[in-house]
Amino acid sequence: MALNIFGRTEIRQSNGAVVVLQDVEVLNGNRLVGGAFVGSGDGLRAGYITKGTVTDSSVDFDIQWVGARGHYSGQLNAQRKLSGQTHNVNNPSQQATWVSGRQF
């Protein structure tokens, strides 16, 4: 059974960015879809999850932003939070680690 990742989840990145996954749903058992936001005020950027999959202990998805796409992969850690790696698909040298703000 897939992780219950429904609703809203914050992803805190090692580069200081906080990505908010909003209205996340799992379709057909393991396909992850939903919206994403980063920043605030005039710096707010919106995106959406593409190519997303979820299992009982991992996630793997892309977020399509305007002009960029981030790839995220992660696993459940000992604290039952998701944590992993992300990189800019268009510029793979831009990388960060991340951890979810909530437990699963």
Buried (B, 14 or more C-beta within 10 A) or exposed (E): EBBEBEEBBEBBBEEEBBBBBBEBEBEEEBBBBBBBBBEEEEEEBEBBBEEBBBBEBBBBBBBBBEEBBBBBBBEBBEEEBBBBEBBBBEEEEEBBEBBBEEEB
